[in-house]
Amino acid sequence: MLRIQCPHCGERDHTEFQYGGDATVQRPAFDDTSFDAWYAYVFERGNPRGVHQEYWQHTAGCREWLVVTRDTATHRIDAVVTSRERPVTQPGAAGSPRRVDREVQR
Ligand SMILES: [Zn+2]
């Protein structure tokens, strides 16, 4: 069973959360008129096996948006941070692993 350590509420069952998609997708610049860049942002998603960063919202709790670093093969969760805590990445870093500031307390 998947358990997520909410930074505000503590460890909870994943049924209290709603999946929000891939957290590694980077929105193109506001003035970027490239069709391909916007198409990729809206429609193209990977299906990685291994460590991945995902958005989850604690809908049955504090309603905070979280970035969960999870292994898609084992469901092991390495880190959970609020989406506001996540560091801003450099342009062109889409799809690359991101640094997380706070590790999950076990
Ligand atoms: Zn919470």
Backbone and ligand atoms as CSV (ligand in chain L), in Angstrom:
chain,resi,resn,atom,element,x,y,z
A,1,MET,N,N,0.846,-1.186,0.000
A,1,MET,CA,C,0.000,0.000,0.000
A,1,MET,C,C,0.887,1.244,0.000
A,2,LEU,N,N,0.511,2.192,-0.780
A,2,LEU,CA,C,1.300,3.418,-0.909
A,2,LEU,C,C,0.943,4.400,0.200
A,3,ARG,N,N,1.950,4.788,0.961
A,3,ARG,CA,C,1.766,5.764,2.031
A,3,ARG,C,C,2.623,6.987,1.712
A,4,ILE,N,N,2.040,8.147,1.872
A,4,ILE,CA,C,2.743,9.388,1.548
A,4,ILE,C,C,2.903,10.214,2.819
A,5,GLN,N,N,4.129,10.695,3.042
A,5,GLN,CA,C,4.437,11.503,4.219
A,5,GLN,C,C,4.161,12.969,3.888
A,6,CYS,N,N,2.972,13.444,4.265
A,6,CYS,CA,C,2.652,14.853,4.031
A,6,CYS,C,C,3.465,15.693,5.022
A,7,PRO,N,N,4.126,16.757,4.544
A,7,PRO,CA,C,4.916,17.591,5.457
A,7,PRO,C,C,4.064,18.247,6.546
A,8,HIS,N,N,2.772,18.417,6.295
A,8,HIS,CA,C,1.906,19.083,7.266
A,8,HIS,C,C,1.138,18.095,8.142
A,9,CYS,N,N,0.683,16.979,7.572
A,9,CYS,CA,C,-0.262,16.084,8.246
A,9,CYS,C,C,0.356,14.770,8.715
A,10,GLY,N,N,1.553,14.462,8.264
A,10,GLY,CA,C,2.168,13.187,8.619
A,10,GLY,C,C,1.884,12.127,7.573
A,11,GLU,N,N,2.212,10.871,7.904
A,11,GLU,CA,C,2.060,9.784,6.948
A,11,GLU,C,C,0.595,9.417,6.770
A,12,ARG,N,N,0.143,9.375,5.532
A,12,ARG,CA,C,-1.251,9.067,5.220
A,12,ARG,C,C,-1.330,8.118,4.033
A,13,ASP,N,N,-2.477,7.446,3.936
A,13,ASP,CA,C,-2.715,6.541,2.815
A,13,ASP,C,C,-2.864,7.354,1.526
A,14,HIS,N,N,-2.439,6.769,0.423
A,14,HIS,CA,C,-2.482,7.503,-0.847
A,14,HIS,C,C,-3.908,7.846,-1.283
A,15,THR,N,N,-4.910,7.157,-0.704
A,15,THR,CA,C,-6.289,7.458,-1.090
A,15,THR,C,C,-6.721,8.852,-0.618
A,16,GLU,N,N,-5.953,9.454,0.292
A,16,GLU,CA,C,-6.245,10.827,0.716
A,16,GLU,C,C,-5.695,11.852,-0.275
A,17,PHE,N,N,-4.939,11.376,-1.251
A,17,PHE,CA,C,-4.266,12.269,-2.189
A,17,PHE,C,C,-4.824,12.070,-3.598
A,18,GLN,N,N,-4.649,13.068,-4.414
A,18,GLN,CA,C,-4.991,12.942,-5.829
A,18,GLN,C,C,-3.738,13.188,-6.647
A,19,TYR,N,N,-3.490,12.275,-7.578
A,19,TYR,CA,C,-2.324,12.380,-8.452
A,19,TYR,C,C,-2.481,13.586,-9.363
A,20,GLY,N,N,-1.408,14.349,-9.523
A,20,GLY,CA,C,-1.474,15.569,-10.327
A,20,GLY,C,C,-0.572,15.574,-11.532
A,21,GLY,N,N,0.075,14.458,-11.818
A,21,GLY,CA,C,0.867,14.380,-13.036
A,21,GLY,C,C,2.355,14.525,-12.808
A,22,ASP,N,N,3.045,14.523,-13.921
A,22,ASP,CA,C,4.502,14.581,-13.968
A,22,ASP,C,C,4.991,15.949,-13.474
A,23,ALA,N,N,5.834,15.956,-12.450
A,23,ALA,CA,C,6.341,17.221,-11.901
A,23,ALA,C,C,7.607,17.698,-12.596
A,24,THR,N,N,8.044,16.975,-13.603
A,24,THR,CA,C,9.271,17.381,-14.289
A,24,THR,C,C,8.988,18.172,-15.558
A,25,VAL,N,N,7.717,18.282,-15.929
A,25,VAL,CA,C,7.371,18.997,-17.152
A,25,VAL,C,C,7.588,20.493,-16.944
A,26,GLN,N,N,8.270,21.111,-17.888
A,26,GLN,CA,C,8.566,22.539,-17.811
A,26,GLN,C,C,7.704,23.297,-18.818
A,27,ARG,N,N,6.995,24.311,-18.340
A,27,ARG,CA,C,6.195,25.134,-19.255
A,27,ARG,C,C,7.128,26.018,-20.070
A,28,PRO,N,N,6.864,26.137,-21.387
A,28,PRO,CA,C,7.687,27.039,-22.207
A,28,PRO,C,C,7.546,28.480,-21.721
A,29,ALA,N,N,8.476,29.307,-22.110
A,29,ALA,CA,C,8.400,30.727,-21.766
A,29,ALA,C,C,7.101,31.315,-22.301
A,30,PHE,N,N,6.583,32.317,-21.611
A,30,PHE,CA,C,5.295,32.907,-21.970
A,30,PHE,C,C,5.274,33.401,-23.416
A,31,ASP,N,N,6.394,33.939,-23.870
A,31,ASP,CA,C,6.446,34.496,-25.228
A,31,ASP,C,C,7.005,33.509,-26.249
A,32,ASP,N,N,7.120,32.253,-25.859
A,32,ASP,CA,C,7.606,31.224,-26.782
A,32,ASP,C,C,6.459,30.837,-27.715
A,33,THR,N,N,6.627,31.056,-28.993
A,33,THR,CA,C,5.561,30.761,-29.952
A,33,THR,C,C,5.781,29.439,-30.682
A,34,SER,N,N,6.718,28.643,-30.229
A,34,SER,CA,C,7.015,27.372,-30.870
A,34,SER,C,C,5.863,26.377,-30.655
A,35,PHE,N,N,5.269,25.932,-31.741
A,35,PHE,CA,C,4.190,24.948,-31.656
A,35,PHE,C,C,4.691,23.673,-30.985
A,36,ASP,N,N,5.876,23.218,-31.385
A,36,ASP,CA,C,6.406,21.963,-30.848
A,36,ASP,C,C,6.629,22.039,-29.342
A,37,ALA,N,N,7.115,23.179,-28.856
A,37,ALA,CA,C,7.360,23.324,-27.412
A,37,ALA,C,C,6.047,23.261,-26.640
A,38,TRP,N,N,5.017,23.930,-27.127
A,38,TRP,CA,C,3.726,23.929,-26.424
A,38,TRP,C,C,3.022,22.586,-26.565
A,39,TYR,N,N,3.165,21.958,-27.725
A,39,TYR,CA,C,2.581,20.625,-27.914
A,39,TYR,C,C,3.186,19.647,-26.912
A,40,ALA,N,N,4.507,19.683,-26.790
A,40,ALA,CA,C,5.191,18.790,-25.848
A,40,ALA,C,C,4.750,19.077,-24.420
A,41,TYR,N,N,4.599,20.339,-24.072
A,41,TYR,CA,C,4.200,20.713,-22.714
A,41,TYR,C,C,2.793,20.202,-22.391
A,42,VAL,N,N,1.894,20.284,-23.345
A,42,VAL,CA,C,0.495,19.925,-23.093
A,42,VAL,C,C,0.256,18.414,-23.213
A,43,PHE,N,N,0.875,17.788,-24.208
A,43,PHE,CA,C,0.481,16.419,-24.540
A,43,PHE,C,C,1.515,15.322,-24.266
A,44,GLU,N,N,2.778,15.610,-24.403
A,44,GLU,CA,C,3.779,14.544,-24.352
A,44,GLU,C,C,4.193,14.242,-22.923
A,45,ARG,N,N,4.071,12.973,-22.541
A,45,ARG,CA,C,4.470,12.525,-21.208
A,45,ARG,C,C,5.254,11.228,-21.338
A,46,GLY,N,N,6.251,11.082,-20.489
A,46,GLY,CA,C,7.023,9.858,-20.443
A,46,GLY,C,C,6.327,8.852,-19.545
A,47,ASN,N,N,6.809,7.655,-19.550
A,47,ASN,CA,C,6.297,6.607,-18.673
A,47,ASN,C,C,7.501,5.906,-18.063
A,48,PRO,N,N,8.220,6.644,-17.207
A,48,PRO,CA,C,9.513,6.129,-16.744
A,48,PRO,C,C,9.381,4.968,-15.776
A,49,ARG,N,N,10.362,4.103,-15.812
A,49,ARG,CA,C,10.480,3.049,-14.813
A,49,ARG,C,C,11.644,3.443,-13.917
A,50,GLY,N,N,11.352,3.632,-12.647
A,50,GLY,CA,C,12.392,4.052,-11.721
A,50,GLY,C,C,11.992,5.325,-11.001
A,51,VAL,N,N,12.977,6.050,-10.520
A,51,VAL,CA,C,12.715,7.251,-9.710
A,51,VAL,C,C,12.126,8.347,-10.578
A,52,HIS,N,N,11.053,8.946,-10.078
A,52,HIS,CA,C,10.306,9.926,-10.834
A,52,HIS,C,C,9.726,10.946,-9.873
A,53,GLN,N,N,9.530,12.176,-10.336
A,53,GLN,CA,C,8.897,13.200,-9.499
A,53,GLN,C,C,7.492,13.471,-10.003
A,54,GLU,N,N,6.547,13.459,-9.063
A,54,GLU,CA,C,5.131,13.587,-9.406
A,54,GLU,C,C,4.463,14.601,-8.494
A,55,TYR,N,N,3.434,15.254,-9.035
A,55,TYR,CA,C,2.591,16.108,-8.203
A,55,TYR,C,C,1.499,15.249,-7.561
A,56,TRP,N,N,1.257,15.474,-6.284
A,56,TRP,CA,C,0.129,14.880,-5.576
A,56,TRP,C,C,-0.480,15.989,-4.735
A,57,GLN,N,N,-1.809,16.053,-4.674
A,57,GLN,CA,C,-2.468,17.023,-3.809
A,57,GLN,C,C,-3.133,16.289,-2.657
A,58,HIS,N,N,-2.935,16.783,-1.450
A,58,HIS,CA,C,-3.536,16.154,-0.272
A,58,HIS,C,C,-4.981,16.639,-0.149
A,59,THR,N,N,-5.827,16.094,-1.003
A,59,THR,CA,C,-7.206,16.588,-1.114
A,59,THR,C,C,-8.052,16.281,0.109
A,60,ALA,N,N,-7.762,15.211,0.838
A,60,ALA,CA,C,-8.539,14.874,2.035
A,60,ALA,C,C,-7.839,15.350,3.303
A,61,GLY,N,N,-6.880,16.245,3.135
A,61,GLY,CA,C,-6.145,16.758,4.287
A,61,GLY,C,C,-5.951,18.255,4.157
A,62,CYS,N,N,-4.702,18.665,4.097
A,62,CYS,CA,C,-4.384,20.101,4.103
A,62,CYS,C,C,-4.547,20.750,2.724
A,63,ARG,N,N,-4.795,19.958,1.683
A,63,ARG,CA,C,-4.981,20.409,0.303
A,63,ARG,C,C,-3.702,20.969,-0.323
A,64,GLU,N,N,-2.591,20.729,0.307
A,64,GLU,CA,C,-1.307,21.204,-0.227
A,64,GLU,C,C,-0.909,20.387,-1.456
A,65,TRP,N,N,-0.318,21.054,-2.430
A,65,TRP,CA,C,0.281,20.366,-3.572
A,65,TRP,C,C,1.686,19.945,-3.187
A,66,LEU,N,N,2.008,18.684,-3.423
A,66,LEU,CA,C,3.295,18.129,-3.042
A,66,LEU,C,C,4.042,17.632,-4.272
A,67,VAL,N,N,5.350,17.606,-4.170
A,67,VAL,CA,C,6.187,16.943,-5.170
A,67,VAL,C,C,6.754,15.707,-4.491
A,68,VAL,N,N,6.329,14.554,-4.987
A,68,VAL,CA,C,6.713,13.275,-4.407
A,68,VAL,C,C,7.745,12.620,-5.328
A,69,THR,N,N,8.884,12.266,-4.771
A,69,THR,CA,C,9.901,11.527,-5.520
A,69,THR,C,C,9.678,10.054,-5.237
A,70,ARG,N,N,9.202,9.337,-6.256
A,70,ARG,CA,C,8.759,7.953,-6.075
A,70,ARG,C,C,9.378,7.061,-7.136
A,71,ASP,N,N,9.730,5.842,-6.726
A,71,ASP,CA,C,10.199,4.850,-7.685
A,71,ASP,C,C,8.961,4.169,-8.258
A,72,THR,N,N,8.758,4.302,-9.559
A,72,THR,CA,C,7.541,3.770,-10.165
A,72,THR,C,C,7.530,2.243,-10.211
A,73,ALA,N,N,8.668,1.623,-10.057
A,73,ALA,CA,C,8.729,0.158,-10.089
A,73,ALA,C,C,8.433,-0.445,-8.722
A,74,THR,N,N,8.919,0.208,-7.657
A,74,THR,CA,C,8.770,-0.358,-6.312
A,74,THR,C,C,7.800,0.432,-5.437
A,75,HIS,N,N,7.415,1.618,-5.869
A,75,HIS,CA,C,6.572,2.560,-5.103
A,75,HIS,C,C,7.276,3.109,-3.873
A,76,ARG,N,N,8.587,2.902,-3.774
A,76,ARG,CA,C,9.333,3.481,-2.663
A,76,ARG,C,C,9.353,5.001,-2.834
A,77,ILE,N,N,9.062,5.738,-1.780
A,77,ILE,CA,C,9.078,7.195,-1.819
A,77,ILE,C,C,10.338,7.686,-1.129
A,78,ASP,N,N,11.146,8.459,-1.862
A,78,ASP,CA,C,12.413,8.949,-1.335
A,78,ASP,C,C,12.282,10.320,-0.692
A,79,ALA,N,N,11.383,11.164,-1.196
A,79,ALA,CA,C,11.282,12.519,-0.666
A,79,ALA,C,C,9.902,13.086,-0.972
A,80,VAL,N,N,9.442,13.955,-0.093
A,80,VAL,CA,C,8.194,14.683,-0.305
A,80,VAL,C,C,8.437,16.128,0.116
A,81,VAL,N,N,8.176,17.054,-0.778
A,81,VAL,CA,C,8.274,18.482,-0.457
A,81,VAL,C,C,7.018,19.166,-0.975
A,82,THR,N,N,6.689,20.314,-0.394
A,82,THR,CA,C,5.573,21.069,-0.949
A,82,THR,C,C,6.029,21.651,-2.278
A,83,SER,N,N,5.074,21.888,-3.173
A,83,SER,CA,C,5.456,22.408,-4.487
A,83,SER,C,C,6.075,23.799,-4.364
A,84,ARG,N,N,5.765,24.507,-3.275
A,84,ARG,CA,C,6.366,25.835,-3.077
A,84,ARG,C,C,7.818,25.744,-2.649
A,85,GLU,N,N,8.202,24.625,-2.038
A,85,GLU,CA,C,9.576,24.446,-1.572
A,85,GLU,C,C,10.514,23.989,-2.677
A,86,ARG,N,N,9.929,23.450,-3.722
A,86,ARG,CA,C,10.777,22.881,-4.769
A,86,ARG,C,C,11.606,23.979,-5.430
A,87,PRO,N,N,12.888,23.752,-5.587
A,87,PRO,CA,C,13.726,24.777,-6.195
A,87,PRO,C,C,13.388,24.965,-7.667
A,88,VAL,N,N,13.555,26.186,-8.122
A,88,VAL,CA,C,13.320,26.493,-9.529
A,88,VAL,C,C,14.463,25.922,-10.339
A,89,THR,N,N,14.125,25.226,-11.421
A,89,THR,CA,C,15.167,24.622,-12.252
A,89,THR,C,C,15.504,25.543,-13.404
A,90,GLN,N,N,16.632,25.320,-13.977
A,90,GLN,CA,C,17.090,26.136,-15.092
A,90,GLN,C,C,16.364,25.722,-16.368
A,91,PRO,N,N,16.156,26.659,-17.304
A,91,PRO,CA,C,15.545,26.302,-18.588
A,91,PRO,C,C,16.342,25.196,-19.264
A,92,GLY,N,N,15.641,24.303,-19.913
A,92,GLY,CA,C,16.294,23.206,-20.609
A,92,GLY,C,C,16.557,22.013,-19.719
A,93,ALA,N,N,16.135,22.098,-18.459
A,93,ALA,CA,C,16.391,21.002,-17.526
A,93,ALA,C,C,15.218,20.032,-17.465
A,94,ALA,N,N,14.278,20.164,-18.379
A,94,ALA,CA,C,13.099,19.305,-18.358
A,94,ALA,C,C,13.495,17.845,-18.410
A,95,GLY,N,N,12.869,17.074,-17.555
A,95,GLY,CA,C,13.103,15.645,-17.544
A,95,GLY,C,C,14.300,15.225,-16.717
A,96,SER,N,N,15.097,16.175,-16.270
A,96,SER,CA,C,16.250,15.805,-15.460
A,96,SER,C,C,15.842,15.710,-13.992
A,97,PRO,N,N,16.516,14.877,-13.230
A,97,PRO,CA,C,16.183,14.765,-11.810
A,97,PRO,C,C,16.380,16.102,-11.104
A,98,ARG,N,N,15.550,16.350,-10.124
A,98,ARG,CA,C,15.638,17.614,-9.411
A,98,ARG,C,C,16.088,17.382,-7.981
A,99,ARG,N,N,16.744,18.385,-7.462
A,99,ARG,CA,C,17.172,18.344,-6.072
A,99,ARG,C,C,15.948,18.563,-5.185
A,100,VAL,N,N,15.889,17.880,-4.063
A,100,VAL,CA,C,14.822,18.100,-3.097
A,100,VAL,C,C,15.446,18.586,-1.804
A,101,ASP,N,N,14.769,19.483,-1.135
A,101,ASP,CA,C,15.344,20.127,0.047
A,101,ASP,C,C,15.151,19.343,1.328
A,102,ARG,N,N,14.076,18.598,1.407
A,102,ARG,CA,C,13.798,17.908,2.665
A,102,ARG,C,C,13.512,16.446,2.387
A,103,GLU,N,N,14.212,15.595,3.057
A,103,GLU,CA,C,13.986,14.168,2.902
A,103,GLU,C,C,12.811,13.745,3.790
A,104,VAL,N,N,12.179,12.662,3.417
A,104,VAL,CA,C,11.071,12.130,4.198
A,104,VAL,C,C,11.600,11.616,5.530
A,105,GLN,N,N,10.919,11.962,6.608
A,105,GLN,CA,C,11.281,11.465,7.935
A,105,GLN,C,C,10.658,10.093,8.107
A,106,ARG,N,N,11.437,9.107,8.472
A,106,ARG,CA,C,10.898,7.758,8.685
A,106,ARG,C,C,11.069,7.349,10.107
L,1,ZN,ZN,ZN,-1.501,17.249,4.289
